[in-house]
Amino acid sequence: MRHYKKYRFLSILLILPSALSILVFVYGFIGFTGMASFLNWKKLKIDFTFVGFDNYARLFQNERFLIDLQNTFTFTLLFLIATIVIGFLMAVAIDRNIKGEAIFRNIYLFPMALSFIVTGVVWRWLLAPGNADTGALGVNLILENVGLGFLKNGWYTDPSIGIKAVVIAAVWQYAGYVMALYLAGIRGIPVELMEAARLDGSSEFNIYRYIVLPMLRPVTLSAVIILGHISLKIFDLVVSMTGPGTGFSTDVPALFMYDTTFRGNRFAEGSAIAVVLLLMVAVLVIPYLINSSRSEVER
């Protein structure tokens, strides 16, 4: 009993610095940001004048912020659909025991080794539309050389495309990650189930539709949660690739928060944007955590 108390005390002592750091630098700063969003803090010197929800009211009357929310919804929807579909198809292709599987798997996963900053710079070059002096560049040049010049466009410089061009870069980086999730899930399904379905005359399409996909629901849910919170707080990819864009066509709330807080010194309004972002992520993540906790208890 004495040794048990000793080891318990040492265990608590070991994790105490990390716990205190998280308490101060995560939850403490979240609390301070929430408090600041209700103040009249518009200069470097903090102003503790309480203004209630005025900052939030001004925020939702700001045209740029409303455009940012629309861009975030568009980016999240397209990013989730494209990444999950492409990642699943790549996993299915690799699971067919193709030659050079390890090579393809590494190629698909390679973009994950890069930061969003590097990805943004690379795709900024690739999707550069060019001009009369330089001619077509990047992807437009490739399209021109293969006889598909009619598909050339302004990409991220075109307000009608805007944030959709950023989706291409994000999907390129994370499709391999989703592939790895699905590949692990597919190879965790008992082979006997698929073989039994084949003996009963089921087509490969029906096997994946009625056996594989239903059993991969936990993987799909995990992918949606992980990718969803990344897309909601996207910042570095947009900064390095496009910036706010023409008419804020590629702007996002995180970039607006940075400009408002650190360039405009309107710290209270920037804090309000941060709180809205936190709530958006929480709406996505908290139900998943609750469901996971219930699943663990049931086990």
Secondary structure as UniProt FT lines:
FT   HELIX           2..22
FT   HELIX           23..28
FT   HELIX           29..36
FT   TURN            37..38
FT   TURN            52..53
FT   HELIX           54..59
FT   TURN            60..61
FT   HELIX           63..94
FT   TURN            95..97
FT   TURN            99..100
FT   HELIX           101..109
FT   HELIX           110..113
FT   HELIX           116..126
FT   TURN            132..134
FT   HELIX           138..145
FT   TURN            146..147
FT   HELIX           149..151
FT   HELIX           155..157
FT   TURN            159..162
FT   HELIX           163..186
FT   TURN            187..188
FT   HELIX           191..199
FT   TURN            200..201
FT   HELIX           204..207
FT   HELIX           208..212
FT   HELIX           213..215
FT   HELIX           217..232
FT   HELIX           236..241
FT   TURN            242..244
FT   HELIX           246..248
FT   TURN            249..250
FT   HELIX           253..258
FT   HELIX           259..263
FT   HELIX           267..298
//
